[in-house]
C-alpha cells in the first residue's frame, strides 16, 4: 500500500506544494485508488497534479467525518468530474464511503457552519453512495471502520458545536468520525482524519475489526489541540504501553502534544508531498 499526503497543515521543505488546515491522502492498494478526505479547497487537486496523481481514476472517496476541513473539497472534486463529463474526458464514478451522519448540518456558536455544504442527496447525483455505520472493506486489506466504539474515559468528552438531525439540534460528539485501516504483513496501519472518536479508541477498534493487535503506524490527526490534562495524560500513557513501530501525527495535533508523544513513541514528520509505503 502506498499513501501520498495531498493536504496537510504543513508542507515539506524544498517541495513546492500548497498547505492548508485540512487532510487529504491518496492511497493505492494494488489497482485500487482511494482518496481519503478532500481538504478545505481545491488545493488537493493542484497538489495531486504536481505529484502525478490521477484523480480521474479513483475507485473510492472515503470521508473521515463531516467537518469543513475534510469535506469542502468535495465541491471542486464534483466540479472536476462534471467538467470532465462535458469535455468527454474518461473518468471513474467513485463510490463515496462515509458514516450516515457525515453530511448532516453542523454548526458552531449557532451561526458558524462547520459541516459539509453538499447534502448526501446532492452527492448521490455524482458519486455511488455507501453510507455505513458498519465496517466496509474497500479491498482485501483496507477497511473503512464505520462507527467507532468509544470505551475509554478520557477521550471525546467535549462536543464540537451542534448537529441537526430530523430538525432538532443536539450536541455534536462527531459520531460520524471514522478511519481507514490497512492490514500490512507486519501489522496494522491506521489512517485517521481528526480522531474525534479518540485516537486510542480508534486503535482499539481497529485491532478488534482486523483481529490483529500489531500496529505498525498511525497516520493522521489525533485531535490533540490544547487537550485537557486528563486526555493528554491518558493518551500518552496509552501510547507508552503500546508497541507501535512509528507514528505520523499531524493536522490537529499541537506542538505540546507532539512533544509529549515523542517521549514515548517514534514520532515522524508529516507534510504535503510525503509518501509512505507498506507491504
C-alpha positions as CSV (number, residue, x, y, z in Angstrom):
1,X,0.0,0.0,0.0
2,X,1.3,3.5,-0.9
3,X,0.0,6.6,0.8
4,X,0.7,10.1,-0.6
5,X,-0.1,13.2,1.5
6,X,-2.1,15.6,-0.7
7,X,-3.1,18.0,2.0
8,X,-1.9,18.7,5.5
9,X,-1.3,21.9,7.6
10,X,2.4,21.6,6.8
11,X,4.4,21.1,3.6
12,X,7.8,19.5,3.3
13,X,10.9,21.8,2.9
14,X,12.2,22.1,-0.7
15,X,8.9,20.7,-2.0
16,X,6.6,23.3,-3.6
17,X,3.1,22.3,-2.7
18,X,0.1,24.0,-1.1
19,X,-0.7,23.5,2.5
20,X,-3.9,24.3,4.3
21,X,-5.5,23.3,7.7
22,X,-7.1,20.1,6.4
23,X,-6.5,16.5,5.3
24,X,-6.4,14.6,2.0
25,X,-4.5,11.4,1.3
26,X,-4.2,9.4,-1.9
27,X,-4.0,5.7,-1.2
28,X,-3.1,2.9,-3.6
29,X,-3.6,-0.8,-2.8
30,X,-2.8,-2.8,-5.9
31,X,-5.1,-1.5,-8.7
32,X,-7.5,0.2,-6.3
33,X,-7.2,4.0,-5.8
34,X,-8.7,5.7,-2.8
35,X,-9.0,9.4,-1.9
36,X,-9.3,9.8,1.9
37,X,-10.8,13.2,2.7
38,X,-10.7,16.2,0.4
39,X,-9.3,19.1,2.5
40,X,-10.9,22.6,2.5
41,X,-10.4,23.9,-1.1
42,X,-9.2,22.7,-4.4
43,X,-5.6,22.6,-3.1
44,X,-5.5,18.8,-3.1
45,X,-6.3,18.8,-6.8
46,X,-3.5,21.1,-7.6
47,X,-1.1,19.1,-5.4
48,X,-2.2,15.9,-7.0
49,X,-1.4,17.3,-10.4
50,X,2.1,18.2,-9.3
51,X,2.5,14.7,-7.7
52,X,1.3,13.0,-10.9
53,X,-1.7,11.6,-9.1
54,X,-4.7,11.0,-11.4
55,X,-7.9,11.7,-9.6
56,X,-9.9,10.6,-12.6
57,X,-9.2,7.0,-11.8
58,X,-10.5,6.9,-8.2
59,X,-12.4,3.9,-7.1
60,X,-13.4,5.3,-3.7
61,X,-13.6,8.6,-1.9
62,X,-13.6,7.9,1.9
63,X,-14.7,10.6,4.3
64,X,-13.4,10.5,7.8
65,X,-16.1,12.9,9.2
66,X,-18.3,15.8,8.1
67,X,-16.3,18.8,9.1
68,X,-15.3,21.5,6.6
69,X,-11.6,20.8,6.5
70,X,-12.3,17.3,5.3
71,X,-15.3,17.7,3.1
72,X,-15.4,21.1,1.4
73,X,-13.0,19.8,-1.2
74,X,-15.9,17.7,-2.5
75,X,-17.2,20.7,-4.3
76,X,-14.2,21.2,-6.6
77,X,-13.9,17.4,-7.0
78,X,-17.5,17.3,-8.2
79,X,-16.8,20.2,-10.5
80,X,-13.7,18.4,-11.8
81,X,-15.9,15.3,-12.7
82,X,-18.7,17.5,-14.1
83,X,-16.3,19.3,-16.4
84,X,-14.7,16.0,-17.5
85,X,-18.1,14.7,-18.5
86,X,-18.8,17.9,-20.5
87,X,-15.4,17.5,-22.3
88,X,-15.8,13.8,-22.8
89,X,-12.7,13.0,-20.7
90,X,-12.8,9.5,-19.3
91,X,-13.2,9.2,-15.6
92,X,-14.5,6.8,-13.0
93,X,-17.6,7.4,-10.9
94,X,-16.1,6.7,-7.4
95,X,-18.0,5.2,-4.5
96,X,-18.2,7.7,-1.7
97,X,-17.9,5.9,1.7
98,X,-18.9,7.7,4.9
99,X,-20.9,7.4,8.1
100,X,-24.6,8.1,7.6
101,X,-24.3,11.2,9.8
102,X,-21.3,12.7,7.9
103,X,-23.5,15.1,5.8
104,X,-25.9,16.4,8.4
105,X,-25.9,20.1,9.1
106,X,-23.3,21.1,11.7
107,X,-22.6,24.5,13.2
108,X,-20.6,26.2,16.0
109,X,-21.9,29.0,18.1
110,X,-25.3,28.7,16.4
111,X,-24.3,30.6,13.2
112,X,-20.9,29.3,12.0
113,X,-21.4,26.4,9.6
114,X,-18.7,23.8,10.1
115,X,-20.2,20.9,8.2
116,X,-20.2,19.7,4.6
117,X,-22.0,22.1,2.3
118,X,-23.2,19.3,0.0
119,X,-26.0,17.0,1.1
120,X,-25.9,13.3,0.7
121,X,-28.7,13.6,-1.8
122,X,-26.7,16.1,-3.9
123,X,-23.6,14.0,-3.6
124,X,-25.6,10.9,-4.8
125,X,-26.0,12.6,-8.2
126,X,-22.3,12.5,-8.7
127,X,-21.0,9.5,-6.7
128,X,-22.1,6.0,-5.9
129,X,-23.0,6.3,-2.2
130,X,-22.3,3.9,0.6
131,X,-23.1,5.4,3.9
132,X,-22.5,2.8,6.6
133,X,-22.2,2.6,10.4
134,X,-20.7,-0.8,9.9
135,X,-17.1,-1.6,8.7
136,X,-16.8,-1.7,4.9
137,X,-13.9,-3.5,3.2
138,X,-12.7,-1.5,0.2
139,X,-10.0,-4.0,-0.7
140,X,-8.9,-7.3,0.9
141,X,-6.6,-5.3,3.1
142,X,-8.2,-1.9,3.6
143,X,-11.3,-1.4,5.7
144,X,-13.4,1.7,6.5
145,X,-14.2,1.3,10.2
146,X,-17.6,2.9,10.2
147,X,-18.8,4.0,13.7
148,X,-16.0,3.7,16.2
149,X,-16.7,2.2,19.7
150,X,-15.9,4.7,22.4
151,X,-14.9,2.8,25.5
152,X,-12.2,4.8,27.4
153,X,-13.0,7.5,29.9
154,X,-10.6,10.3,28.8
155,X,-11.4,10.9,25.1
156,X,-14.4,12.6,23.3
157,X,-15.8,14.3,26.4
158,X,-16.5,17.7,24.9
159,X,-18.9,18.3,22.0
160,X,-17.9,20.2,18.8
161,X,-20.8,22.5,18.3
162,X,-24.2,21.2,17.3
163,X,-25.5,18.7,14.7
164,X,-29.0,18.9,13.3
165,X,-30.8,15.6,12.9
166,X,-34.5,15.4,11.8
167,X,-35.0,19.1,12.5
168,X,-33.5,19.0,16.0
169,X,-30.1,20.4,17.1
170,X,-28.1,18.4,19.6
171,X,-24.6,18.5,21.0
172,X,-22.3,17.0,18.3
173,X,-19.9,14.4,19.6
174,X,-19.0,13.7,16.0
175,X,-20.4,10.2,16.0
176,X,-19.6,10.1,12.2
177,X,-15.8,10.2,12.9
178,X,-14.2,7.1,11.3
179,X,-10.8,5.9,9.9
180,X,-9.2,3.6,7.4
181,X,-7.0,0.6,8.4
182,X,-4.6,-1.3,6.2
183,X,-3.6,-4.8,7.1
184,X,0.1,-5.0,6.3
185,X,2.3,-8.1,6.7
186,X,3.8,-6.6,9.9
187,X,0.6,-5.3,11.4
188,X,-2.0,-2.5,11.1
189,X,-1.6,0.9,9.5
190,X,-4.3,3.2,10.9
191,X,-5.2,6.3,8.9
192,X,-7.2,9.0,10.6
193,X,-8.8,12.3,9.8
194,X,-9.2,14.1,13.1
195,X,-9.8,11.3,15.6
196,X,-12.8,12.9,17.2
197,X,-13.7,9.4,18.3
198,X,-10.4,9.4,20.3
199,X,-7.2,8.1,18.8
200,X,-6.9,5.4,21.4
201,X,-10.5,4.3,20.8
202,X,-9.8,4.1,17.1
203,X,-6.7,2.0,17.6
204,X,-8.5,-0.4,19.8
205,X,-11.5,-0.7,17.4
206,X,-9.1,-1.2,14.5
207,X,-7.5,-4.1,16.4
208,X,-10.9,-5.6,17.0
209,X,-12.2,-5.4,13.5
210,X,-9.0,-6.6,11.9
211,X,-8.3,-9.2,14.5
212,X,-4.7,-8.1,14.8
213,X,-3.1,-6.5,17.9
214,X,0.1,-5.5,16.0
215,X,0.3,-1.8,15.0
216,X,2.9,-0.6,12.5
217,X,1.9,3.0,12.1
218,X,-0.8,5.6,13.0
219,X,-1.1,8.4,10.4
220,X,-3.3,11.5,10.7
221,X,-4.8,14.0,13.1
222,X,-5.1,13.0,16.7
223,X,-7.4,15.8,17.9
224,X,-5.0,16.9,20.5
225,X,-5.4,20.7,20.2
226,X,-5.0,22.2,23.7
227,X,-6.3,18.9,25.1
228,X,-7.3,18.6,28.8
229,X,-4.7,17.3,31.2
230,X,-6.8,14.2,31.5
231,X,-7.0,13.5,27.8
232,X,-3.3,14.2,27.2
233,X,-2.2,12.1,30.2
234,X,-4.4,9.2,29.1
235,X,-3.2,9.3,25.5
236,X,0.5,9.4,26.5
237,X,0.0,6.5,28.9
238,X,-1.8,4.5,26.2
239,X,0.9,5.1,23.6
240,X,3.6,4.5,26.1
241,X,2.3,1.0,26.7
242,X,1.5,0.3,23.1
243,X,4.0,-1.4,20.8
244,X,3.8,0.8,17.7
245,X,6.7,1.0,15.3
246,X,6.2,4.6,14.4
247,X,3.6,7.4,14.5
248,X,2.9,10.1,11.9
249,X,0.8,12.6,14.0
250,X,-0.3,15.7,12.1
251,X,-3.1,18.1,11.2
252,X,-5.0,18.7,14.5
253,X,-2.1,17.6,16.8
254,X,-0.5,20.6,18.5
255,X,3.2,21.1,19.4
256,X,2.9,20.4,23.1
257,X,1.1,17.1,22.3
258,X,3.7,16.1,19.7
259,X,6.5,16.8,22.2
260,X,4.8,14.6,24.8
261,X,4.2,11.9,22.2
262,X,7.8,12.0,21.1
263,X,8.9,10.9,24.6
264,X,7.1,7.6,24.3
265,X,6.9,6.8,20.5
266,X,9.0,7.1,17.3
267,X,7.3,10.3,16.1
268,X,7.8,11.2,12.4
269,X,7.4,14.4,10.5
270,X,4.4,14.9,8.1
271,X,3.8,17.3,5.3
272,X,2.3,17.6,1.8
273,X,4.4,15.5,-0.5
274,X,5.2,12.8,2.0
275,X,5.0,9.3,0.6
276,X,4.7,6.2,2.9
277,X,4.8,2.6,1.7
278,X,3.8,-0.6,3.5
279,X,3.8,-4.3,2.4
